[in-house]
């Protein structure tokens, strides 16, 4: 089978399926640069919980327009002390290998001169709603994939077939920029899988078009990890088999993949390498889970900081319960997440016999999960998650779980 046949095999008769993946360019950082345009082109990182410094900066320059505050008045990364994590960075900062989810102290070693701004989620949500409303005014079939990215069905939209979708993509970029001042990158392809890869080809403010006949030339040379769904562990296993590129994955005997990764994952990898993806756009969906987590200002020890950890743990459970009750959900799977001082992560889940949304019941179930993780090392982060969500008959009536014995053995945080 040729590469073209492999991708075209998924195409139905009629208009050629054209799916776009739109990704806002360095979204959080770009929103901040709307506020402080004098920082454009400079290495800037967002994160670290530094809103107080930002407030102090504004107070000092209260008589000065924000866009005229001197650049040298902003905090810089080398002076940062704390446990914060970078939310995002401008492209100028990324040139120094600074990126999302990196510890601030590590980033300070890579780019000490980077300017530091705090996160402002209210602003990000505002601009997120704004750019998505612009998209749906042009192309109504949109799948929301988070605050800064979406999939869009171009297939039957006027202009969606012209130049493979490039004409419509240009229109969207212009409308979004005119309304928000923000840029985005768009990949258009026969399906979601390829479109997401294509949106990364020409960042920032790029448009990349992939046709069925482009699989071998544009997709196969890419590393396997560029396929959304092939993470570090799976990629390491593929490399151990001598498989480094998507093209090499496509040429690998399918039975080898089934033997190494199992029936479901092995067949998915084979199909992905051949560009096959029939998934529809999901325009409305129920949340899969709800969670709350927090990164500590200092490393905490399960024994020596037991009281403090216990209070934080309870607060997280109460906040998740409040989210569930406010949005009218109950859940059957309770999970915890720990990040240790060496940045390794441990997770544990417990699936219950009945769905719950009561803080005490969530706390008890999460406490049982806690007993199954090693707690010798200090902790940087603690999180609580409730999954397998469903709508109860009476969404505003907190549902506790009788199956969790109220006399259960206390967890390691003393509750």
C-alpha positions as CSV (number, residue, x, y, z in Angstrom):
1,X,0.0,0.0,0.0
2,X,1.3,3.5,-0.9
3,X,1.4,6.4,1.6
4,X,-1.3,8.2,-0.4
5,X,-3.6,5.1,-0.3
6,X,-3.0,4.7,3.4
7,X,-4.3,8.2,4.1
8,X,-6.9,8.3,1.4
9,X,-8.4,5.1,2.6
10,X,-10.2,7.0,5.4
11,X,-11.7,9.6,2.9
12,X,-15.4,9.3,2.1
13,X,-16.9,10.3,-1.3
14,X,-18.0,14.0,-1.7
15,X,-16.1,17.0,-0.4
16,X,-12.6,16.3,0.7
17,X,-12.5,16.2,4.5
18,X,-10.5,19.3,5.8
19,X,-9.9,19.5,9.5
20,X,-8.0,22.4,11.0
21,X,-6.1,22.5,14.3
22,X,-5.7,26.1,15.5
23,X,-3.2,26.8,18.3
24,X,-2.8,30.3,19.8
25,X,0.9,31.3,19.7
26,X,2.5,31.4,23.2
27,X,-1.0,32.3,24.4
28,X,-0.5,33.4,28.0
29,X,2.7,35.3,27.2
30,X,1.0,37.0,24.2
31,X,-1.9,38.1,26.3
32,X,0.6,39.7,28.8
33,X,2.4,41.4,25.9
34,X,-0.9,43.1,25.0
35,X,-0.7,44.7,28.4
36,X,3.1,45.4,28.2
37,X,3.9,45.8,24.5
38,X,7.3,47.2,25.4
39,X,8.4,43.7,26.2
40,X,7.8,42.3,22.7
41,X,10.8,40.5,21.3
42,X,12.3,40.0,24.8
43,X,12.6,36.8,26.8
44,X,9.6,36.7,29.1
45,X,8.3,33.9,31.3
46,X,4.9,33.7,32.9
47,X,4.4,32.0,36.3
48,X,5.8,31.7,39.8
49,X,2.9,33.2,41.7
50,X,4.4,36.7,41.6
51,X,1.2,38.8,41.4
52,X,2.3,40.8,44.5
53,X,5.4,42.0,42.6
54,X,3.2,43.0,39.7
55,X,0.9,44.9,42.0
56,X,3.9,46.6,43.5
57,X,5.2,47.5,40.1
58,X,1.8,49.1,39.1
59,X,1.6,51.0,42.4
60,X,5.1,52.4,41.8
61,X,4.1,53.5,38.3
62,X,0.5,54.3,39.1
63,X,0.7,57.6,37.1
64,X,2.4,55.9,34.1
65,X,0.6,54.1,31.3
66,X,1.3,50.3,31.5
67,X,2.9,50.4,28.0
68,X,5.4,53.1,29.2
69,X,6.7,51.4,32.3
70,X,10.5,51.0,31.8
71,X,11.7,47.6,30.8
72,X,14.3,47.6,33.6
73,X,11.6,48.1,36.2
74,X,10.3,44.5,35.7
75,X,11.5,41.6,37.9
76,X,14.0,39.3,36.2
77,X,14.3,35.6,36.5
78,X,17.7,35.5,38.1
79,X,16.4,37.2,41.2
80,X,13.6,34.7,41.7
81,X,13.6,32.6,44.8
82,X,10.8,30.0,45.4
83,X,9.1,26.9,44.2
84,X,7.2,28.2,41.2
85,X,6.8,26.6,37.8
86,X,6.7,28.3,34.4
87,X,3.3,28.4,32.8
88,X,4.6,29.6,29.4
89,X,7.3,31.6,27.8
90,X,7.7,33.9,24.8
91,X,9.5,32.5,21.8
92,X,12.5,34.7,22.7
93,X,12.8,32.8,26.0
94,X,12.2,29.4,24.3
95,X,15.3,30.1,22.3
96,X,17.2,29.5,25.6
97,X,15.4,26.1,26.1
98,X,13.0,27.6,28.7
99,X,9.5,26.1,28.4
100,X,6.3,25.2,30.1
101,X,6.2,23.2,33.3
102,X,9.9,23.9,34.0
103,X,10.9,24.9,37.5
104,X,11.6,28.6,37.8
105,X,15.0,28.0,39.4
106,X,16.1,25.7,36.6
107,X,14.9,28.3,34.0
108,X,16.9,31.0,35.8
109,X,20.1,29.1,35.1
110,X,19.2,28.9,31.4
111,X,18.0,32.4,30.9
112,X,18.7,34.6,33.9
113,X,17.9,37.8,32.1
114,X,14.3,36.8,31.3
115,X,11.6,39.1,32.6
116,X,9.1,37.6,35.0
117,X,5.4,38.2,34.9
118,X,2.6,36.5,37.0
119,X,-0.3,34.6,35.6
120,X,-3.6,36.2,35.1
121,X,-6.1,33.5,34.4
122,X,-9.1,35.8,34.3
123,X,-7.5,37.6,31.3
124,X,-6.6,34.4,29.6
125,X,-10.2,33.1,29.9
126,X,-11.5,36.3,28.5
127,X,-9.4,36.2,25.4
128,X,-10.0,32.4,25.0
129,X,-13.8,33.0,24.9
130,X,-13.2,35.9,22.5
131,X,-11.1,34.1,19.9
132,X,-13.4,31.0,20.0
133,X,-16.5,33.1,19.4
134,X,-14.8,34.6,16.3
135,X,-14.0,31.1,15.0
136,X,-17.6,29.8,15.4
137,X,-19.0,32.9,13.7
138,X,-17.0,31.7,10.6
139,X,-17.0,27.9,11.0
140,X,-19.6,26.6,13.5
141,X,-18.3,23.1,13.9
142,X,-15.5,23.5,16.5
143,X,-14.1,21.2,19.1
144,X,-12.7,23.0,22.2
145,X,-9.4,21.4,23.3
146,X,-8.5,23.9,26.1
147,X,-7.9,27.5,26.7
148,X,-5.7,28.0,23.6
149,X,-6.4,25.4,21.0
150,X,-9.4,24.0,19.0
151,X,-10.2,21.7,16.1
152,X,-12.4,23.2,13.3
153,X,-14.2,21.4,10.5
154,X,-13.5,23.3,7.3
155,X,-15.1,20.7,5.0
156,X,-18.4,22.4,4.2
157,X,-17.5,26.0,5.2
158,X,-17.4,28.5,2.3
159,X,-13.7,28.8,1.3
160,X,-12.8,25.7,3.3
161,X,-11.7,23.7,0.3
162,X,-9.8,26.6,-1.5
163,X,-6.1,25.9,-1.6
164,X,-6.7,23.0,0.8
165,X,-8.1,25.3,3.5
166,X,-5.4,28.0,3.3
167,X,-7.8,30.8,2.3
168,X,-10.2,30.1,5.2
169,X,-7.2,29.8,7.6
170,X,-5.9,33.2,6.5
171,X,-9.3,34.7,7.1
172,X,-9.4,33.3,10.7
173,X,-6.0,34.5,11.5
174,X,-6.9,38.0,10.3
175,X,-10.2,38.1,12.2
176,X,-8.6,36.9,15.4
177,X,-5.7,39.3,15.2
178,X,-8.0,42.3,14.3
179,X,-10.2,41.6,17.3
180,X,-7.6,40.6,19.9
181,X,-4.1,41.6,18.7
182,X,-3.1,37.9,19.1
183,X,-1.6,35.5,16.6
184,X,-2.3,31.8,16.0
185,X,-0.9,29.0,13.9
186,X,-3.2,26.7,11.9
187,X,-2.7,23.2,10.4
188,X,-5.2,21.9,7.9
189,X,-5.3,18.2,7.0
190,X,-7.6,15.3,6.3
191,X,-8.0,14.6,10.0
192,X,-7.3,15.7,13.5
193,X,-4.2,13.6,14.0
194,X,-2.4,15.1,11.0
195,X,-3.8,18.6,11.5
196,X,-2.4,18.9,15.0
197,X,1.1,18.0,13.8
198,X,0.8,20.4,10.9
199,X,-0.1,23.3,13.2
200,X,3.4,23.1,14.7
201,X,5.2,23.3,11.3
202,X,5.5,27.1,10.9
203,X,5.0,28.7,14.3
204,X,4.4,31.4,15.1
205,X,1.6,32.8,12.9
206,X,2.0,30.0,10.4
207,X,-0.4,28.1,8.1
208,X,0.5,24.6,7.1
209,X,-1.6,22.5,4.6
210,X,-1.2,18.8,4.3
211,X,-2.9,16.8,1.6
212,X,-3.4,13.0,1.3
213,X,-0.4,12.9,-1.0
214,X,1.9,14.7,1.5
215,X,2.1,11.9,4.1
216,X,5.3,10.5,2.9
217,X,7.1,13.8,2.4
218,X,5.8,15.8,5.3
219,X,4.8,13.4,8.0
220,X,7.0,10.3,7.7
221,X,10.3,12.2,8.3
222,X,9.0,13.4,11.7
223,X,10.0,11.7,15.0
224,X,7.5,9.3,16.4
225,X,7.0,11.5,19.5
226,X,5.4,14.1,17.2
227,X,2.3,11.9,17.0
228,X,-0.2,13.1,19.7
229,X,-0.5,10.1,21.9
230,X,3.0,8.7,21.7
231,X,4.5,9.8,25.0
232,X,8.1,9.5,26.3
233,X,7.7,5.9,27.5
234,X,6.2,4.7,24.3
235,X,8.7,6.6,22.3
236,X,11.6,5.0,24.3
237,X,10.2,1.6,23.5
238,X,10.0,2.4,19.8
239,X,13.5,3.6,19.8
240,X,14.6,0.4,21.5
241,X,13.2,-1.4,18.5
242,X,15.1,0.9,16.2
243,X,12.0,2.9,15.2
244,X,12.7,6.6,15.3
245,X,10.5,8.2,12.6
246,X,6.9,8.0,11.7
247,X,7.9,6.5,8.3
248,X,9.9,3.8,10.1
249,X,6.9,3.1,12.3
250,X,4.7,2.8,9.2
251,X,7.0,0.2,7.7
252,X,7.3,-1.8,10.8
253,X,5.5,-5.2,10.7
254,X,2.2,-4.7,12.5
255,X,2.6,-7.9,14.4
256,X,5.8,-6.6,16.0
257,X,3.8,-3.6,17.3
258,X,1.0,-5.8,18.6
259,X,3.4,-8.1,20.4
260,X,5.3,-5.1,22.0
261,X,2.4,-2.8,22.8
262,X,-0.7,-4.9,22.8
263,X,-3.6,-5.2,20.4
264,X,-5.2,-1.8,20.9
265,X,-2.2,0.4,21.2
266,X,-0.2,-1.5,18.5
267,X,-2.9,-1.2,16.0
268,X,-3.5,2.5,16.8
269,X,0.2,3.2,16.3
270,X,0.2,1.4,12.9
271,X,-2.9,3.4,11.8
272,X,-1.5,6.7,13.1
273,X,1.7,6.2,11.1
274,X,-0.4,5.7,8.0
275,X,-2.3,8.9,8.7
276,X,-5.6,7.1,9.5
277,X,-7.9,8.9,11.9
278,X,-11.7,8.9,11.6
279,X,-12.4,10.6,14.9
280,X,-15.2,13.2,14.6
281,X,-15.1,16.6,16.1
282,X,-16.7,16.6,19.5
283,X,-18.6,19.8,19.8
284,X,-20.2,19.1,23.2
285,X,-18.8,16.8,25.8
286,X,-19.1,16.0,29.5
287,X,-16.0,16.5,31.7
288,X,-14.1,13.3,32.3
289,X,-12.8,14.4,35.7
290,X,-12.4,17.3,38.1
291,X,-9.2,17.9,40.1
292,X,-7.4,20.3,42.3
293,X,-3.7,20.5,43.1
294,X,-1.2,22.8,44.6
295,X,2.5,23.3,44.5
296,X,4.0,24.0,48.0
297,X,6.2,27.0,48.7
298,X,8.7,24.6,50.3
299,X,9.1,20.8,50.2
300,X,7.0,19.1,52.8
301,X,7.6,15.8,54.6
302,X,4.8,13.4,55.3
303,X,5.8,12.9,58.9
304,X,7.4,16.2,60.0
305,X,4.9,18.3,58.2
306,X,1.9,16.0,58.8
307,X,-0.4,18.7,60.2
308,X,0.2,21.1,57.4
309,X,-0.1,18.4,54.7
310,X,-3.3,17.2,56.3
311,X,-4.9,20.6,56.2
312,X,-3.9,21.1,52.6
313,X,-5.2,17.6,51.7
314,X,-8.6,18.3,53.3
315,X,-8.8,21.7,51.6
316,X,-8.2,20.1,48.2
317,X,-10.9,17.5,48.8
318,X,-13.3,20.3,49.8
319,X,-12.6,22.3,46.8
320,X,-13.1,19.4,44.4
321,X,-16.3,18.5,46.2
322,X,-17.5,22.1,45.8
323,X,-16.7,22.0,42.1
324,X,-18.7,18.7,41.7
325,X,-21.7,20.0,43.6
326,X,-21.7,23.4,41.9
327,X,-21.6,21.8,38.4
328,X,-23.9,18.9,39.3
329,X,-21.7,15.8,39.1
330,X,-20.8,12.8,41.1
331,X,-17.8,10.5,40.5
332,X,-16.8,6.9,41.2
333,X,-13.0,7.1,40.7
334,X,-11.0,9.0,43.4
335,X,-7.3,9.6,42.7
336,X,-4.3,11.4,44.1
337,X,-1.1,12.9,42.6
338,X,2.2,13.5,44.3
339,X,5.3,15.2,42.9
340,X,8.4,14.5,44.9
341,X,11.4,16.8,45.5
342,X,13.2,15.0,42.6
343,X,10.3,15.9,40.3
344,X,9.2,12.2,40.0
345,X,5.4,11.8,40.0
346,X,3.3,9.1,41.7
347,X,-0.5,8.6,41.1
348,X,-3.0,6.2,42.7
349,X,-6.7,5.7,41.9
350,X,-9.5,3.9,43.8
351,X,-12.8,3.0,42.0
352,X,-15.7,2.9,44.3
353,X,-19.0,1.0,44.2
354,X,-21.1,4.2,44.3
355,X,-20.5,7.7,42.9
356,X,-19.9,10.5,45.4
357,X,-19.5,14.3,45.6
358,X,-19.2,14.7,49.4
359,X,-16.0,16.2,50.7
360,X,-15.7,13.8,53.6
361,X,-16.2,10.7,51.4
362,X,-13.7,12.0,48.9
363,X,-11.2,12.7,51.7
364,X,-11.6,9.1,53.0
365,X,-11.2,7.5,49.6
366,X,-8.2,9.7,48.7
367,X,-6.7,8.8,52.0
368,X,-6.9,5.1,51.1
369,X,-5.0,6.0,47.9
370,X,-2.4,7.8,49.9
371,X,-1.6,4.6,51.8
372,X,-0.4,3.0,48.6
373,X,2.3,5.5,47.7
374,X,5.8,5.8,49.1
375,X,6.2,8.9,51.4
376,X,9.8,8.8,52.4
377,X,10.8,11.6,50.1
378,X,9.7,15.2,50.5
379,X,6.8,16.4,48.5
380,X,6.6,19.4,46.1
381,X,3.0,19.0,44.9
382,X,-0.3,17.3,46.0
383,X,-3.4,16.8,44.0
384,X,-6.8,15.2,44.3
385,X,-9.0,14.1,41.4
386,X,-12.5,12.7,41.0
387,X,-13.2,10.8,37.7
388,X,-15.8,8.6,36.1
389,X,-18.2,11.5,36.4
390,X,-21.9,11.2,35.9
391,X,-25.0,13.3,36.6
392,X,-27.0,12.2,39.7
393,X,-30.7,12.4,40.0
394,X,-30.5,15.3,42.4
395,X,-27.4,17.2,41.4
396,X,-27.4,19.6,44.3
397,X,-27.7,17.0,47.0
398,X,-24.2,15.9,48.1
399,X,-23.9,12.1,47.9
400,X,-21.7,10.4,50.4
401,X,-20.5,6.8,50.0
402,X,-21.7,4.4,52.6
403,X,-19.3,1.8,51.3
404,X,-16.4,3.8,52.8
405,X,-16.4,2.9,56.5
406,X,-16.4,6.0,58.7
407,X,-14.3,4.0,61.1
408,X,-11.6,3.3,58.4
409,X,-8.0,3.4,59.4
410,X,-6.6,7.0,59.4
411,X,-4.5,7.8,56.4
412,X,-0.9,8.9,56.7
413,X,-1.8,12.6,57.0
414,X,-3.6,11.8,60.2
415,X,-7.3,11.8,59.1
